[in-house]
Amino acid sequence: MEAFVVSERQCSLLDGAIVRTARMAMHGRAVSRTADGLVKRGMSNVEVFRFWKIASCSTELAVRRLRWLQNMAAYPEDNYQVLAAIFGQCRGEIAAGIGPGVSEGVITSDASPWALQAKQDLLRLREFDDGVSLVEDADEKLFNVLKEPALRDRFVQLDVSVLRARKWTVGIAP
């Protein structure tokens, strides 16, 4: 599914199907009960995801796409054509007057839907400490994370599965 541009609406529909199945697997335990055993309230979808330690569809797809981008960044000579197809500009676009998807490292609004999705995924790196510094150092030139050797090496070394784990852990300040 990570090869498709999936909207938030489509992800929420998939999340609903996952939660329904997860609730069935809980056999009536997807509720909080009073001391008497009476049902107090049902668990929210977020609580069900946390119980099963699974991430939402949008988070899981973002992690998988970021790992794919990391692989392409680690071996750019083997993925040159894929990167060009996602972030580049073909002859037909030039003839039609469509601007390039990347201008001086900045992924523009004229970019392909896949490049815009990659931009959103790269911006999600701001959700954890190591990713924040990487995105700040890229300074809105997110394509440089895949192109410039210093940024590329830092990006490849990131553990993007932290995005997934953030959804079911609770942070308590010291």
Phi and psi in degrees as GROMACS dihedral restraints (atoms count N, CA, C in turn):
[ dihedral_restraints ]
;  ai    aj    ak    al  type     phi  dphi    fc
    3     4     5     6     1   -67.7    20    10
    4     5     6     7     1   -12.2    20    10
    6     7     8     9     1   -79.3    20    10
    7     8     9    10     1   -14.0    20    10
    9    10    11    12     1   -98.6    20    10
   10    11    12    13     1   154.5    20    10
   12    13    14    15     1   -88.2    20    10
   13    14    15    16     1   105.0    20    10
   15    16    17    18     1  -101.8    20    10
   16    17    18    19     1   128.8    20    10
   18    19    20    21     1   -79.0    20    10
   19    20    21    22     1   165.1    20    10
   21    22    23    24     1   -62.1    20    10
   22    23    24    25     1   -36.7    20    10
   24    25    26    27     1   -62.1    20    10
   25    26    27    28     1   -45.5    20    10
   27    28    29    30     1   -63.7    20    10
   28    29    30    31     1   -38.8    20    10
   30    31    32    33     1   -65.3    20    10
   31    32    33    34     1   -39.5    20    10
   33    34    35    36     1   -67.7    20    10
   34    35    36    37     1   -33.5    20    10
   36    37    38    39     1   -66.1    20    10
   37    38    39    40     1   -41.8    20    10
   39    40    41    42     1   -65.4    20    10
   40    41    42    43     1   -40.6    20    10
   42    43    44    45     1   -59.9    20    10
   43    44    45    46     1   -40.2    20    10
   45    46    47    48     1   -61.4    20    10
   46    47    48    49     1   -41.4    20    10
   48    49    50    51     1   -66.5    20    10
   49    50    51    52     1   -39.5    20    10
   51    52    53    54     1   -65.2    20    10
   52    53    54    55     1   -43.8    20    10
   54    55    56    57     1   -65.4    20    10
   55    56    57    58     1   -40.3    20    10
   57    58    59    60     1   -59.3    20    10
   58    59    60    61     1   -44.7    20    10
   60    61    62    63     1   -65.8    20    10
   61    62    63    64     1   -41.1    20    10
   63    64    65    66     1   -64.6    20    10
   64    65    66    67     1   -39.0    20    10
   66    67    68    69     1   -64.3    20    10
   67    68    69    70     1   -40.5    20    10
   69    70    71    72     1   -62.5    20    10
   70    71    72    73     1   -39.6    20    10
   72    73    74    75     1   -68.7    20    10
   73    74    75    76     1   -19.8    20    10
   75    76    77    78     1   -81.8    20    10
   76    77    78    79     1    -9.2    20    10
   78    79    80    81     1    50.2    20    10
   79    80    81    82     1    51.8    20    10
   81    82    83    84     1    85.3    20    10
   82    83    84    85     1     3.3    20    10
   84    85    86    87     1   -93.1    20    10
   85    86    87    88     1     8.5    20    10
   87    88    89    90     1   -86.9    20    10
   88    89    90    91     1    39.0    20    10
   90    91    92    93     1  -139.2    20    10
   91    92    93    94     1   159.8    20    10
   93    94    95    96     1  -105.2    20    10
   94    95    96    97     1   140.8    20    10
   96    97    98    99     1  -117.9    20    10
   97    98    99   100     1   156.8    20    10
   99   100   101   102     1   -79.2    20    10
  100   101   102   103     1   176.1    20    10
  102   103   104   105     1   -62.8    20    10
  103   104   105   106     1   -26.5    20    10
  105   106   107   108     1   -80.1    20    10
  106   107   108   109     1    -7.7    20    10
  108   109   110   111     1    93.5    20    10
  109   110   111   112     1     2.7    20    10
  111   112   113   114     1   -79.0    20    10
  112   113   114   115     1   147.6    20    10
  114   115   116   117     1   -70.9    20    10
  115   116   117   118     1   122.3    20    10
  117   118   119   120     1   -89.1    20    10
  118   119   120   121     1   -50.5    20    10
  120   121   122   123     1  -163.9    20    10
  121   122   123   124     1   158.2    20    10
  123   124   125   126     1   -81.7    20    10
  124   125   126   127     1   156.9    20    10
  126   127   128   129     1   -73.2    20    10
  127   128   129   130     1   144.2    20    10
  129   130   131   132     1   -74.6    20    10
  130   131   132   133     1   167.3    20    10
  132   133   134   135     1   -60.6    20    10
  133   134   135   136     1   -39.2    20    10
  135   136   137   138     1   -62.7    20    10
  136   137   138   139     1   -41.0    20    10
  138   139   140   141     1   -65.8    20    10
  139   140   141   142     1   -36.5    20    10
  141   142   143   144     1   -66.3    20    10
  142   143   144   145     1   -44.9    20    10
  144   145   146   147     1   -58.3    20    10
  145   146   147   148     1   -43.6    20    10
  147   148   149   150     1   -65.3    20    10
  148   149   150   151     1   -39.6    20    10
  150   151   152   153     1   -59.1    20    10
  151   152   153   154     1   -44.7    20    10
  153   154   155   156     1   -85.7    20    10
  154   155   156   157     1    -5.5    20    10
  156   157   158   159     1    55.8    20    10
  157   158   159   160     1    49.1    20    10
  159   160   161   162     1  -122.9    20    10
  160   161   162   163     1   153.0    20    10
  162   163   164   165     1   -94.4    20    10
  163   164   165   166     1   161.6    20    10
  165   166   167   168     1   -67.2    20    10
  166   167   168   169     1   164.7    20    10
  168   169   170   171     1   -58.6    20    10
  169   170   171   172     1   -45.3    20    10
  171   172   173   174     1   -64.6    20    10
  172   173   174   175     1   -38.3    20    10
  174   175   176   177     1   -68.9    20    10
  175   176   177   178     1   -44.9    20    10
  177   178   179   180     1   -61.8    20    10
  178   179   180   181     1   -43.1    20    10
  180   181   182   183     1   -65.9    20    10
  181   182   183   184     1   -39.0    20    10
  183   184   185   186     1   -62.8    20    10
  184   185   186   187     1   -42.7    20    10
  186   187   188   189     1   -61.8    20    10
  187   188   189   190     1   -43.7    20    10
  189   190   191   192     1   -66.8    20    10
  190   191   192   193     1   -40.0    20    10
  192   193   194   195     1   -68.6    20    10
  193   194   195   196     1   -38.6    20    10
  195   196   197   198     1   -65.0    20    10
  196   197   198   199     1   -37.9    20    10
  198   199   200   201     1   -64.5    20    10
  199   200   201   202     1   -37.5    20    10
  201   202   203   204     1   -64.9    20    10
  202   203   204   205     1   -44.0    20    10
  204   205   206   207     1   -63.2    20    10
  205   206   207   208     1   -37.8    20    10
  207   208   209   210     1   -61.5    20    10
  208   209   210   211     1   -41.1    20    10
  210   211   212   213     1   -63.9    20    10
  211   212   213   214     1   -42.3    20    10
  213   214   215   216     1   -67.0    20    10
  214   215   216   217     1   -36.1    20    10
  216   217   218   219     1   -69.3    20    10
  217   218   219   220     1   -34.6    20    10
  219   220   221   222     1   -69.1    20    10
  220   221   222   223     1   -31.8    20    10
  222   223   224   225     1  -128.1    20    10
  223   224   225   226     1    65.2    20    10
  225   226   227   228     1   -63.5    20    10
  226   227   228   229     1   -31.8    20    10
  228   229   230   231     1   -67.5    20    10
  229   230   231   232     1   -26.3    20    10
  231   232   233   234     1   -86.3    20    10
  232   233   234   235     1   -13.3    20    10
  234   235   236   237     1  -122.8    20    10
  235   236   237   238     1    19.0    20    10
  237   238   239   240     1   -56.4    20    10
  238   239   240   241     1   -45.6    20    10
  240   241   242   243     1   -69.0    20    10
  241   242   243   244     1   -35.7    20    10
  243   244   245   246     1   -66.7    20    10
  244   245   246   247     1   -45.1    20    10
  246   247   248   249     1   -61.8    20    10
  247   248   249   250     1   -39.4    20    10
  249   250   251   252     1   -66.1    20    10
  250   251   252   253     1   -38.6    20    10
  252   253   254   255     1   -67.0    20    10
  253   254   255   256     1   -37.6    20    10
  255   256   257   258     1   -79.3    20    10
  256   257   258   259     1   -46.7    20    10
  258   259   260   261     1  -106.4    20    10
  259   260   261   262     1    -7.4    20    10
  261   262   263   264     1   -91.3    20    10
  262   263   264   265     1  -163.7    20    10
  264   265   266   267     1  -135.4    20    10
  265   266   267   268     1   124.6    20    10
  267   268   269   270     1   -93.3    20    10
  268   269   270   271     1   169.6    20    10
  270   271   272   273     1   -57.7    20    10
  271   272   273   274     1   -40.9    20    10
  273   274   275   276     1   -61.5    20    10
  274   275   276   277     1   -36.8    20    10
  276   277   278   279     1   -70.1    20    10
  277   278   279   280     1   -37.8    20    10
  279   280   281   282     1   -63.8    20    10
  280   281   282   283     1   -45.0    20    10
  282   283   284   285     1   -64.5    20    10
  283   284   285   286     1   -33.9    20    10
  285   286   287   288     1   -83.2    20    10
  286   287   288   289     1    -4.3    20    10
  288   289   290   291     1    81.2    20    10
  289   290   291   292     1    15.7    20    10
  291   292   293   294     1   -79.6    20    10
  292   293   294   295     1   128.8    20    10
  294   295   296   297     1   -68.2    20    10
  295   296   297   298     1   164.6    20    10
  297   298   299   300     1   -69.4    20    10
  298   299   300   301     1   151.6    20    10
  300   301   302   303     1   -75.1    20    10
  301   302   303   304     1   -23.9    20    10
  303   304   305   306     1  -130.1    20    10
  304   305   306   307     1   127.2    20    10
  306   307   308   309     1  -126.7    20    10
  307   308   309   310     1   111.8    20    10
  309   310   311   312     1    53.4    20    10
  310   311   312   313     1    40.6    20    10
  312   313   314   315     1    90.7    20    10
  313   314   315   316     1   -13.4    20    10
  315   316   317   318     1   -90.6    20    10
  316   317   318   319     1   126.0    20    10
  318   319   320   321     1   -80.2    20    10
  319   320   321   322     1   111.3    20    10
  321   322   323   324     1   -84.7    20    10
  322   323   324   325     1   169.6    20    10
  324   325   326   327     1   -70.4    20    10
  325   326   327   328     1   -15.1    20    10
  327   328   329   330     1   -82.4    20    10
  328   329   330   331     1    -2.1    20    10
  330   331   332   333     1   -67.1    20    10
  331   332   333   334     1   164.6    20    10
  333   334   335   336     1   -64.9    20    10
  334   335   336   337     1   158.2    20    10
  336   337   338   339     1   -57.2    20    10
  337   338   339   340     1   -31.8    20    10
  339   340   341   342     1   -72.1    20    10
  340   341   342   343     1   -36.6    20    10
  342   343   344   345     1   -68.4    20    10
  343   344   345   346     1   -39.9    20    10
  345   346   347   348     1   -65.5    20    10
  346   347   348   349     1   -37.5    20    10
  348   349   350   351     1   -66.7    20    10
  349   350   351   352     1   -39.6    20    10
  351   352   353   354     1   -63.2    20    10
  352   353   354   355     1   -37.6    20    10
  354   355   356   357     1   -61.8    20    10
  355   356   357   358     1   -46.0    20    10
  357   358   359   360     1   -62.1    20    10
  358   359   360   361     1   -40.4    20    10
  360   361   362   363     1   -64.0    20    10
  361   362   363   364     1   -43.3    20    10
  363   364   365   366     1   -65.2    20    10
  364   365   366   367     1   -34.4    20    10
  366   367   368   369     1   -68.7    20    10
  367   368   369   370     1   -25.4    20    10
  369   370   371   372     1   -67.8    20    10
  370   371   372   373     1   -14.7    20    10
  372   373   374   375     1   -61.9    20    10
  373   374   375   376     1   -19.7    20    10
  375   376   377   378     1   -67.8    20    10
  376   377   378   379     1    -6.7    20    10
  378   379   380   381     1   -79.3    20    10
  379   380   381   382     1    -6.7    20    10
  381   382   383   384     1  -141.3    20    10
  382   383   384   385     1   157.6    20    10
  384   385   386   387     1   -53.1    20    10
  385   386   387   388     1   -53.5    20    10
  387   388   389   390     1   -62.7    20    10
  388   389   390   391     1   -35.1    20    10
  390   391   392   393     1   -70.7    20    10
  391   392   393   394     1   -33.5    20    10
  393   394   395   396     1   -59.9    20    10
  394   395   396   397     1   -48.5    20    10
  396   397   398   399     1   -65.0    20    10
  397   398   399   400     1   -35.4    20    10
  399   400   401   402     1   -65.8    20    10
  400   401   402   403     1   -46.7    20    10
  402   403   404   405     1   -65.5    20    10
  403   404   405   406     1   -39.1    20    10
  405   406   407   408     1   -64.4    20    10
  406   407   408   409     1   -41.2    20    10
  408   409   410   411     1   -68.1    20    10
  409   410   411   412     1   -29.6    20    10
  411   412   413   414     1   -71.1    20    10
  412   413   414   415     1   -25.7    20    10
  414   415   416   417     1    53.2    20    10
  415   416   417   418     1    60.2    20    10
  417   418   419   420     1    66.7    20    10
  418   419   420   421     1    -4.5    20    10
  420   421   422   423     1   -98.4    20    10
  421   422   423   424     1    67.6    20    10
  423   424   425   426     1   -65.9    20    10
  424   425   426   427     1   -26.5    20    10
  426   427   428   429     1   -64.0    20    10
  427   428   429   430     1   -26.6    20    10
  429   430   431   432     1   -64.6    20    10
  430   431   432   433     1   -20.2    20    10
  432   433   434   435     1   -63.0    20    10
  433   434   435   436     1   -29.0    20    10
  435   436   437   438     1   -94.0    20    10
  436   437   438   439     1   -14.1    20    10
  438   439   440   441     1  -110.7    20    10
  439   440   441   442     1   -49.7    20    10
  441   442   443   444     1   -75.7    20    10
  442   443   444   445     1   129.6    20    10
  444   445   446   447     1   -55.0    20    10
  445   446   447   448     1   -43.3    20    10
  447   448   449   450     1   -66.0    20    10
  448   449   450   451     1   -47.3    20    10
  450   451   452   453     1   -67.8    20    10
  451   452   453   454     1   -40.3    20    10
  453   454   455   456     1   -60.6    20    10
  454   455   456   457     1   -44.1    20    10
  456   457   458   459     1   -63.2    20    10
  457   458   459   460     1   -40.2    20    10
  459   460   461   462     1   -65.7    20    10
  460   461   462   463     1   -39.7    20    10
  462   463   464   465     1   -64.6    20    10
  463   464   465   466     1   -43.1    20    10
  465   466   467   468     1   -63.1    20    10
  466   467   468   469     1   -32.8    20    10
  468   469   470   471     1   -79.1    20    10
  469   470   471   472     1   -14.4    20    10
  471   472   473   474     1   -66.1    20    10
  472   473   474   475     1   143.2    20    10
  474   475   476   477     1   -96.9    20    10
  475   476   477   478     1    94.4    20    10
  477   478   479   480     1   -74.5    20    10
  478   479   480   481     1   -10.6    20    10
  480   481   482   483     1   -67.2    20    10
  481   482   483   484     1   -10.8    20    10
  483   484   485   486     1   -59.5    20    10
  484   485   486   487     1   -32.8    20    10
  486   487   488   489     1   -58.5    20    10
  487   488   489   490     1   -40.1    20    10
  489   490   491   492     1   -67.9    20    10
  490   491   492   493     1   -46.9    20    10
  492   493   494   495     1   -66.6    20    10
  493   494   495   496     1   -29.5    20    10
  495   496   497   498     1   -59.4    20    10
  496   497   498   499     1   -27.5    20    10
  498   499   500   501     1   -73.9    20    10
  499   500   501   502     1   -23.7    20    10
  501   502   503   504     1  -117.9    20    10
  502   503   504   505     1     4.5    20    10
  504   505   506   507     1  -102.4    20    10
  505   506   507   508     1   158.1    20    10
  507   508   509   510     1  -114.7    20    10
  508   509   510   511     1   126.1    20    10
  510   511   512   513     1   -95.1    20    10
  511   512   513   514     1   125.2    20    10
  513   514   515   516     1  -119.4    20    10
  514   515   516   517     1   125.4    20    10
  516   517   518   519     1   -66.7    20    10
  517   518   519   520     1   148.1    20    10
